[in-house]
Each structure stands twice: as C-alpha cells, then as structure tokens.
C-alpha cells in the first residue's frame, strides 16, 4: 500500500491535487487560504494564494483594492502617502494638503525645497529679489510691502547715501545738518579725526574738532596765548578787543583774580585797586 499524503487540516488526500507547503506541512488550497491568507483592508475578503498581495503599515490589500481614496487611481506602482488612514496618490495629496507657491500658484510638492515667510510659501527658485531677479535662497533679505530684496539691491535702491563718499549707509551713521554720513566719513575738516561721539563745531558749514577750531579761528587769551573757545562751559572776559580765560584774568602785578572785581588798565597791563594805588 502506498503511503498516505493528506492535507494537514482537512485530512483529505492530496494525490492529484494542488497543495501548498506551510510550516513544513502540506495543505489543500481551500484550507491554506482559510488558515493563512490575510484579509484585504479595503474589501474585507481573503487575499487568495493566487492573488497579488500588497501591504502598508500592517494593512493588507488585493492589488486591485490598493487605490487612491480620492481619484480611485491604482497605487500598485505609484508613489503615495496616507492621511487619516486613507491612501492618497501624490497628486491628490498635494492638491488637498500641500501649500501653493504664491509666485507661480503651483503646488509645492512634498520633499522639494521651499521657503516660508509671513504665512506664505514659495518654491526656492521662485523666491527672488524684486530688483535683480536672482533667487534669494538662504541669504538675508529685506521685505518692502509685498516685495523682497536682497541686501545689496535694497541698499542701492532705498538706503540713504553718505554725503561724503556717496555709498549706502547700511546701518548706523551720523546726521549733520540733516544729511547722512558714515561715522568714518564724518571727520574734522582740518586734522581728519573722526567726530562721532565727541564735541565739535563748524565754520562755513564745515565741521571741526574743538582743538582745530580753536587753533584756526578762536581768539587767543592775552595771558596764556591759548585759544578761547567757550566750549565745555568755559567762561571768558573781554575788554577793549582783548580776551582772557576767566582763570587767566588776574592782576598783572600780584596775580589776584579780577573776576567780578574792579580793575585798572595800565597800557598792556591790568591791575587790581591795590596795585594801581601803589603806582
């Protein structure tokens, strides 16, 4: 007698019948499908041994059931994604969930480089300077109403220009007589020292540091021969076209201060009452 060859489940003979080996045991086709086949997540029917099976995130599908939830397009050989457990082809996903570029009004596809600013989205190649028309990319930019400019174009177009060198002032600077200057351009007309942050004055609309102004234009003290500028709260005495620093206005003989006191001119000298009485 020949050896028996039966289905492991239903025990019916498999001689002359198709069978499938599983877990080292033979099964007839109906038993194999009932025991081992997965249920299609879409149609809820078994996926038979002779059907092409697709699976995604622990869900199994017949090939013909693996379709886009929106347009019913087959996803068997197409890129797709999932939204709230619904399968969507890339086109439907983009139309429904992806943002649109405000420049070209086309969808910004998932995975492509994009730029977002003030609640709007651009393709990287669409986010360009309004002046030079070059992509801004990851570089700094300056918004102006609905336009965007790269920093060089904005400075050339809108930034104030230095009165001296005529170049744009990107930041900072000094205002003198309602005109803008770079700090390094705003210098003393005579010695060229920078004047930003220090006291200065002007002559014929030209700025001067205190030292140069005193040396060039200020009157000299009769006593010490140094310039009398009047800056920094300094006071001076003037008499018959002669000037003195307040601290220098003293008796020519005894050196007592004459500020607020009577004095007597004696040729080139000035004398207090006592020294004048001793003449």
Order of alpha helices (4+ residues) and beta strands (2+ residues): beta-beta-alpha-beta-beta-beta-beta-alpha-beta-beta-beta-beta-alpha-beta-beta-beta-beta-alpha-beta-beta-beta-beta-beta-beta-alpha
